[in-house]
Amino acid sequence: MDKLFLRELKVETVIGFYEWERHVRQTVSIDLEVATDARRAAATDAIGSALNYEQLANRIAEVVGAAQFKLVESLAETVAEVALGEFGAPWVRVAVSKPGAVRAARDVGVIIERRRGE
């Protein structure tokens, strides 16, 4: 299986369940792996044959930036739904981290894996 990856996509969104968090935008970091078949793109060397990572990144930033979440789990599910539903990926792994959420840690987050049709 071939995988396209995206590392440390920074997006500002409303995330958190504390009252103060519901009124500020915070930066989250998103890592993404998406199953794809790269053979056709490699053979044609044409963007139309590839999973367009710029479009994927822009769409994720648009969706996440416009939404509000209480949990990183909900945010990760939303990202997975974009990759699976809108971009036709058969499988996706999404890692979402929220830097500074725990004072003694660099960041905290969640990693999920989803398959289309599950």
N, C-alpha and C positions, 0 to 999 in steps of 0.2 A: 504494500500500500504506500502510495506517495502521500506526502503531507506538505501543505503550505503552512508556514508559521508566521506569526506576527508577535513581536515582543514589546512589552512595555508601552502599549498604546495608552496615553494619558488622556483622560476625559474628566471634565468637571461636571458633577451632578449633585443632586440632593440625595444624600444617603445617610441613614442612621435612624435610630428609634428614639434617641433623647430629644426632648423638645427643642433645645438649641440647634441641633443638627437639622431640624426640619426647616430652618430659616437661612441656612448658609449652603453655598456650593463647596464641595470638597473634591479633591482630585483622587481618582482611583486609577489603578494601573491594570491593564488587561493584557494577558498573554493568551494566544489562540493557536491551536493546531487544527487544521481542517484537512480531512481526507480528500484527495483528488487524484485523478489519473493524469499525470504530467506527460505521458507519451505523445499524445496528439499535439500538445503545445510545443514540445521539444521538436517534433518532426516538421511542424509547419512554421515554427518561429514567429507565430502570429498571436497577438493579444486576444483575438477573438476565440482562440482555441484554449485559452488558459482561464483559470479562476483569477479574476482581476482583484489583486490584493488591495489596490488603492480604492476601488469601489467598495470592497468589503469593509475596509477600515473606516472610510467616510460614513458608510451607512451605520456601522456600530456606534461611531461617535455621535451621529445625529440622533439615533434612537435613545442611547444612554443619556446623552446630554439633555434631552427633552423630557425625560421621565424622572420620577422620584421613587426611591427605594428605601425600605427600612433595613433590609438585610442584603449582604453581599451575595447570598444564595439566590435571591430574586433577581439581582442584577446579572449574575452568571447565567441563569436560565433564559433571560431575555436575549443575551448575546448568542447563546446556543440556538435559540429559535430563529434568529436572523440568519445565521450561517446555514442551518438546516432547511428552513422554509424558503427564504428569499434567494439563497445562493445554491440550493440543491445539493449541499454537502451530504454524503451518506453518514459521516461520523465527525464529531468535533470534540475537542478537549478545550475547556475554558478555565483559565485561572484569573481570579479577580483578587487584587490586594488593595487594602486601604491603609496607606502609610500613616503612621502616627496614631493609629487607633488604640494601641496599647503602649503606654508610656515607656516601658522597658524593652520594647521590641521595635525593630525597624518597620515592620508591617505585619498585617494579619490578613488572612483571606481564605478562599475556598477554591478547590479544583473540582470540576465536574466533567464527566464524559457522557455524551449522548449520541444515540443513533437515530437516524430518521425512521419514523414509524413506531418508536417505542412509546 
